[in-house]
Amino acid sequence: MPGFDKRVSCMEQALEGLQDGMTVLAGGFGLCGIPENLIAEIKRRGNRELTVVSNNCGVDGFGLGVLLEDRQIRKMIASYVGENALFEKQLLEGELEVELTPQGTLAEKLRAGGAGIPAFFTATGYGTPVAEGKEVREFDGRRYILERAITGDFAIVKGWKADRYGNVVYRHTAQNFNPLAAAAGRITVVEVEEIVEPGELEPSQIHTPGIYVDRIICSSFEKRIEKRTVRA
């Protein structure tokens, strides 16, 4: 069934249609499970005024951090600044709009977006600056704030294995935010380490079904370690 073949041969084809001002959802946690080659392609393309949704913004010089160097990101929706000095600098100097969101809330915003749920109530953040300007309701004596779901124009995702129909398996903790981002993108692009034939993936082990995936590309990865700690 060639019409179901979602493989693309180059990064230019993988990100075809990405335009300035779009919202990009990026999987990964720190540098674990990040779509590093797709990020590098966005850097090469020079897309600007982007809203990027990810747990954090990589590190200086790698991952999403490279998109800060030429100020390609207008707004960052993330859980924390992490160990990215440039991210911190642009945030504190008002050069970058940042919406810091509790990590579990960010995950649920993406999950809800992928499930077609427009909003949900959560107790997380009530009574803090996170709740400012948001609707508050009381359920069973406890106050909750209304959080809007997140969807994106593009989702860039890193998988371990996929078949040509777009069924994806993630490896261990590299799963993190990737399946959530994959489901919430209007166009979802997944880069993987290996593409196998249909039927080679155990159906019960598939994390992201191909119905959520538009394009698959096979890449090689540096898999840089964010903070290496060894014995003296």
N, C-alpha and C positions, 0 to 999 in steps of 0.2 A: 504494500500500500504506500506508494511513493508520496502521496499527498500528505501523509502523516509524518514524513521525515522532516524534523525540525533542526537538523544540523546546518550550520553555516561554516564557511571556510576561512573567514578572516574577521578581525575585530571591527573593521569598518562596516561590514555587513551586520555584525552582531548589534551595533548601536545605531544602525540606520534609522533616521527619524528623530533622534534626540536633538532637541532644539533649546536655544537659550530660554531661560525663565521656567523650565520644566521642574517638576518634583521628582527626585530620584530616591528610591528606597534602596539602601545598601545593607546586605547581610554582613555578619561578622561580629566579633566581640574582641576589642583590642586589635591584635593582628591575627587572631585565630579565626580561620574560616572566612577570610575576606576575599572578595573577587578582585585580586590585585591587578590582573591584566586588564580587566574592564575599566577599572579606575584609571590605570595608566592611559587607556585609550581616550577617556574623557579629557584627561590632561592634554593629550596630543591634539584632540579636536578643538580644544579651546572654548568649549561651551561655557557661557557666563550666566550670571544672575540665577544660578541654580538654588533650589531649596533641596537640601539633602537630609534624609532621615536615616539615622543610624545610631547604634548604641553610643558610639564616640566617634572622634574624627581622626582615627589613625594616630601616627606619631609624626614628628618632624621629618620630612623627606621620604615618607613611605605611607602606603595606604591612602586613605582620604586626605591625609595631611598634605599631599602634593597639590591638591586642588585649592589649598589656601594660598599657595605661593604667589599665584597670579590673580588672586581674589576672584576665583571662578564661582565660589559659593556666596550667595547673598544671605541665606538663612540656614542655620543648622538646628535641627530638632534632634536632641541627644539626651543621654542620661548623665553624662559627666564630661568634664574637660579632659581627663586622663593625663598622660604625660606629654602632651603636645604644647610646647611653649608658644608656638605661633598662634595656635587656637586661643590660648589664654590671652596673649597680647592683643589680638584683634577683638576679642570679647571685651576686655577691660577698656580698650580705647574706642569702643563704639563703632568699629569698622565692620563688624560682623553681627548680624542679628542672630541671637541664640535663644532657643526655647528649651530650657532644661526641664526634663520630665522624669519623674520617678521610673526606675527601670522596669518594674512590673507593669506600671501603667503604660509605658511605651510599648511593651510587648503586647499588651491587651488591645491597645489602639490599632496596632497592625493586624492582630488576629481578627478583631471586629471588622476592620476594613475588608479583609479577605473573605469574611463570612457574610458581607452585605449588611452588617449591623451598623447603623449610623452613629450611635452614641451609647454610653453605658454609665452607670453610677458606681463610684468607688469611694471608700472611706479614706484612701491614701491621699495625703496632701491637704485634708480639711484643716482649717485653722492656720495654714501656712501661706506664704506668697503664691504657692502653686494654685491655690483656690481663688485667687483674686479675679473677679469678673465672671466667675462661673456659677451656674445655677446650683443651689444647695437644697436638698430634700432630706427629710427625716424618715427612716425606716426602722421600726421596732426600737425606737429610742436612740438611734445612732444617726449622726449626720453624714451625708454623702455628697460628693460633688459630681457634676455631670462632665464627662470627658467625651470629646468628639473622636470618632474613629479616624484613621489615617489611610489614605490610598495614594498611589503615585502614578505618574505618567510612565515611568520606567522603574523596574526593579532589577538590580544587578546582584547576582547570587553566586556563591561558590559551592559546588557540590563535589562529591568524591567520584561517583560513577553515575552514568545515565545511559539509557538506550536512545535510539534515534527518534523514538516517539516522545521523548521529553520526560520520562519517568526518572526521578532522581533519588539517589541515596547519599546521605551525608555521613561523614566519618566521626564517630565519637562526639567530643565537645565542639567540633567544628560545625555541628548542626545549629547551635545557638539561635540567632535571629534569622537565619537563612530561610527556613520554611515559612515563617511569618511574612517576610518581605516578598517571597515568591508568590504568595497567594494574593497580595494586596496591590500588585502592579498591573497597570493596564497592558503594558508590554513587559514580559518577564524574560530576561536573558540569563542563562545559567552557564558558567564556565566550569568544566569538570576535568579531572585528571585522566579519565578513561571513558570512552563510549563503547558500549557492548551491544550485541545483537538482541533484539526483542526476545524475551523468554529467558535470558540469562540472569536477570535480576529476580530474586525470590519475591513474589508479590507481597508477602507479609512484611518485607523489609523496606519497601518503598516509602519514603518519607513525603515526597512531593509528587503527586500524580501528574502525568503529562498534560492533563487538561488545564493546568495553571501555567504551563511553560510555552513560550512562543519560539524561542531560539536556544540552541545548544551549541557550544563551541568547546573543543578540546584544547587545553593549554598546559604549559609547564609552569611550575610555581616555585618561588624562592622560599616561601613559608618562613619568613623571618621571625625570630623570637623577640618579643617586645622587651623582655627584661630577663637576661640570662643570669642565673645565680648558681655559683659553683662553690665547692669547699675551698678554703684557703690552702 
